[in-house]
């Protein structure tokens, strides 16, 4: 597993455990639901981009386009479902949808920090 999905899962678990420790069970479940949907959408997007950029394939796999088309309607559908039913905290579900952003920000901080500790003054040159 790559580092970015690990950060996302870590943020999701930390957010859920924090909410559970403070006694907000509905909020924790809503945050977990939003996180799962967001991480799933990230995985679909990542695999679709990898398949599209893979030069060895003649064409992209058949389910790739379907996953890309269903990605945003799925996100909107999850938010609308919990808005209308009120089963879980809507704010928690929406906060969970931002877990990939938190993972990206953590990865940026780690990369910048590692560049300071390794003494790298600039990124490596791309071979032409």
N, C-alpha and C positions, 0 to 999 in steps of 0.2 A: 504494500500500500504506500502511496506517495505521502509526502509530509502534509500537503494541504488538506486532504480529507481527514488526516489524523487531527489536525488543528480544529477542523470543523466539529468532529465528533467530541473532542475534548471540551470545546466551548459549549456544545449542546448538553453534555453530561454535567459540566460545572454549573450551567444555568439551572438545569433541572434539580440538581442536588441542593443548590442554594435556595431555590423556591421551596423545596420540600422541607429543608431545615428550618425555614421561617414559617412553616405551617400553611403554605398556599398550594394545596394539592391541585386544584383546578388550574392554577397558573402554571405549575410545573408540567402538567399533562398538555396544556395548550402550547407551551414553549417546545416541548418534545415533539408534538405533532407538526408544528411549523418547521422545526429543525429537520425532521425526517423528510418532509416534502421538499425543502430547499436543498438538502444534500442529494436527494434523488434527482432533482432537476439539474444540479451541478454535474452529477455523474453522467446523465444523458447528454448534456452539452459537451462535456469533456470528451466522451467517446465519439460523438458526432464529429467534432473538430478533428480528432485524431484520425478517424476513418476518412474524412474528406481530404486531409493532407497526406495521407499515405499513398505514395506514388505507385506502390506495387499492386494495389487493387485496381481493377479495371473500372469498377463503380462502387459506390458505397453500399453497405449492407441494407437489406430491404426495410428493416425496422427503424433505421436511423431517421428518415424523414418523418415517420409517424411520431417518434418520440419528440422531435423538434416541434412539430405542430401541436402536440398535446401539452407541451411544457407550460405555457402561460395559461391556457384554459384550466389546467389542473390547479395551478396556484390560485387563480381567481375563484375557482369552484370551492376549494378548501376554505378560503377566507369567507366566501358568501355562505357556505354551509354553517360554519360556526357563528356567523353573524345572525343568521335567521333562527337557528336552534338555541343558541345561548348555552350549549352544553359545556363549552370550555371558554376561557377568557379570550376574547377577540384580540386584545392588546398583546397577550402572550403568544398567540398564533402568529401575529404579524411580527413580533420581536423575533420569534424563531426563524422567520423567513430571512432574517438578516445574519444568520449564523455563517453563511459562506463569506460575507463581507468581513466579519470578525476574524475568520480564519485567514483571509488574505492579508488583513492588517497585521496580524501576529506574524505571519510568514515574512512580511516586509521588514518588521522590526528585527526579526531573527537574522535576515540576510544583511541588513545594515549593520547590526551588531557584530556579526561574524566578519564582515569586511574590516571593521575597526580592529578586531583582535588578530586577524591574519596579516595585517599590515598592507592590505591591498589598497592602493591609492586610486585605482581606476579599474573598470571592468576589463576582463581579458579581451584581446583583439579578436575579431571574427576573421577567420581565414577566408581569403578571397580566391 
